[in-house]
Amino acid sequence: MLFISTSGALGRYIQLPVPVTIGSRAIIAFTLLFLYCRFKKISFKVEKKDLPMVVLSGVLMGLHWVTYFYALQMSNVAIGMLSMFTYPVWTAFLEPLLLKTKFQKIHLFLAVLVLCGIYFLIPDFNLENSYTLAIGIGILSAIVYAIRNLLMKSKVAKYNGSLLMSYQTGIVGFLLLPALFFTNLSEIMSQWEALITLAILTTAIGHTLFLLSLKHFSVTTASIISSVQPVYGILIGMIFLSEFPSWSTVFGGVLILAAVVVESIRTYK
């Protein structure tokens, strides 16, 4: 979680167009994951009937990353991460629609809790305010991420996690490759340390460690632990970027994370 949480500060630190940042991140991460899969002799074969879902999940992952980084650039680490971290509650709402499971009334209460949290994040309801727009984009990122996770639910049990991440980063890199041709190479190279850190530490190592942890914890336990992500992210932003959240942001964040923890513990029980 500590490694994955570096995405917030790095998203704010890297001064490149978002499609270029995400495209570079995906290409570097794909290269590392591809080599890792070859080293571990993991087969890249995916059944024909599963291929459309894997490709769609890659497209959704790219859209999630791009919108998340736009939210970070338009606001700060705290607001960007907290608005995106509403995804567990959106997942609870979308699951009955996509997977035909039974809707549970407590999710209405949790949704109200999240909306109250978002209310405290927004400085004012003016669409010209960059923070308001950032929260909207962050919530869109959360919804896209929730859909991607639900679509991949059945595939995670069937295929190796590193294999699926290889496909997804490869698809994102391929889709955003044209953006790299419209940016000066010297600009990209000037940010190479941060891009390498984002690709290796945040994406390849962070997500691989998270997948490995699922061998020891249930998905629900892991999701409870993942609630610490925004906390780590805000602390990293405070240390390295001197971004200190306001008290209203802290209170809104507490409400959002409370909803996430309640949903995770309730599912666990």
N, C-alpha and C positions, 0 to 999 in steps of 0.2 A: 504493500500500500504506500509505503514511503517513496519508493521509486516511481510508481504510477502518479503519485501526487505532484511530481516535479513538472507535470504538463502545464499546470496553471502558470507558474513563474516563467517557464520557458516560452509559453505562448505569448506572454507579455514582453519578454526580453527580446525575442527575435524580431528584428525590424525588416521583414520581407513581406511581400504580398502573401496573404493566407494560402491561396492555391499553390504557390511556390514552396512555402514551408511544409505543407501537408504532402505535396508531391515528393519532395526531397526526403521527408521522414519515411514515407511509404516505400520508396525505392531502396533506401539504405536498409530498412527493417526487413524488406522482402529478401534482399541479398543474404543477410545474416540468417534469416529463418530457413531459406532454401538450402544453404550450406549445412545448417544444423540438421535438417531433415535428411539430407544426403548422408551425413556423417552417421546418423542414427539408423540409416537404412529404412526410413519411413516411406512407404509407397505413396506416390502422388496420385494414384488412381482413385477417381471419384465416379460412382455409378451415374449413368446417363440421366436417370430420373431425378437425381439429387443436384445435378449441375446448375439448373436454373436458379434454385434456391441459394446455392453457394455464391453464384454471381450476384444475385439480388442483395444478399447480405453484404457483399463487398462494396456495392454501390451505396447502400445505406450507411455502412461504416465510414465511407469517404464523406458523405453528406454530414454525418454526425461530427466528424473531426473538423470539417471546414466551418460549420456553423458555430461549434464550440470555440474555435480560435477567433472567429469574428467577435463573438460575445466577450472574450477576454480582451481583445484589442480595443473594444469600444467602452470598456468599463475598467474593472480591476480584477485581481485574482479572486477575491472573496465573492464578488457578485457573479463573475463568470462561472466559478466552480459550484456555488450554491444553487444557481438557477438550473444548471445542467444536472445537479444531483437530485432533482425532483423525479428522476427517471424511475426509481422503484415504485413510486405511487402511480405514475402513468402506466407502468407495467401491470399493476393490480387492476386498473380500469380496462386496459386493452386485452388482457388475457381472456376474459369471458367472450369477447368479440372474435378474437383470432383463433383461439383454441377450444371454443365452445364449452368452457368451464362455467360453473355456477357463480353468479355475481353475489358478493357478500356486502351487507349493509354497512359494515364497519369502514369500508373503503370510502364511503361518503364522508364520514367523520374525518378520516385521514386526509382526504382531498381538501376539506375546509381548513384543516390545520396547515397544509401546504400553501393554500391560497392566502391565509393570514400571514405566513412567513414571507411570501412574495410581496405582499402589501408593504411590509416593513423594509424590504429591500429597495423598492421603487421610491426614488426621491420625490417625484411628482408624476402624475399621469399625462405628461406632455410627450407626444410622439417625436417632438424635435429634440428631446433630451436623449443624449447618447446612452445613458444608463438604462432608461426605460426600454429603448430599442434593444440594448444588449440583453436584458432579461427576457424579452420576447424571443430573441434568437436563441438564447440559452435554453429556454423551455422547448422550442422547436427541436433543438439538438437532443434534448432529453427524450422527447417523444419518438424521434427517429431511432435513437439508441435502444429504446424499449422495444420497438417493433423488430429491430434487428436481432435482439436477444431472444425474443419469443420465436421468431422464425428459425433461429439456430438451435433451439432447445433440443429438438429430436436429433439433430446432426452431431451435436457434441458427444452424445453417447455412442455414435456410430463411427466417427472419425477422430484421429489424433488432433488435439488442440493446436499444436504447432503447425500441422498441415493446413488446418482451416485458416489460421492467421497468415500463413504463407499465401494462400489463395486470395485472401481479403486485401492484404497489403499490396500484392501484385496487381489486383484489379484497380485499387486506388491509385497506385503509381502509374499504371497505364492510362487511366482516365485523365490524370492531372499532368501527364508528361508534356503536353503542348504548352502549358503555362511556363515551363522552364525555358522555352525557346524565346519567350518575350521578356526575359529578365537577363540583365547583364551578368555574365558568369562571375565577374569580380565581386559583385554584390553578394552572390550566394557564397563564394569562397570566404568573404569577410565574416560570415556568420557560421563557418564550418564547425567550430567547437560546439556551439549550442545545438546545431542540427544533428551532429553525431550523438550528442548526449540525449537529445529527444528520441532519436531512432533506436539507440542501443539501450540506454538506461531505462527510459520511460516505456518504450514500446516492446522491444525484443525481450529484455531481461525482466522488466516489471510484469508484463502480461504472462510470460512463461512461468515465473515464480508463482503468480496467482493461480494459473492452471495446475501447477504441481501441488499447491496447497489443497486443492480439491480432493487429492488422494487421502488426506488426513481429516478434512472437515467436510461437512455437508455444504451444498451450495448456499443454503440459508444461513448457516454459521458464517460462511465466508462473506456473505452480503452484509451481515451485522458488523463484521470486522471492517468491511470496506467503508462503513459510515465515517471512519476516521479520515478518509481521503480529503474532504474539504478542510478539516482542521489542520492536517499536515500541510496542505497546499497554502492556506492562509499564513501559517507560521513561516513557511519557506519564503513566501512573498514579503513578509515583514522583515526577515533577516537579510535577504539578498536584494530586494527592490525597495525597501523602506515603505511598503504599502500597508498602512494601518487601517483596518475597517472601522466604520463608525459604530456607535452603540446600537443604532437601529438595525444595521446590517448584522451585527452579532446576534441580536434578539430574533430577527427573521431567520437567521441560520439555525438557531437553536430549535425553533418551531419546525422547520423543514426536516432537520436531522431527527427530531423526536418522532415525527411521522414515519420516517424511514426505519428507525429502530423498532417502533411499535409493530409495524407491518412485518418486519423480519422475525421478531420474537414470536409474534402471533402465529406466523406460518410454521416456525420451528416447533411450537407446542402442538 
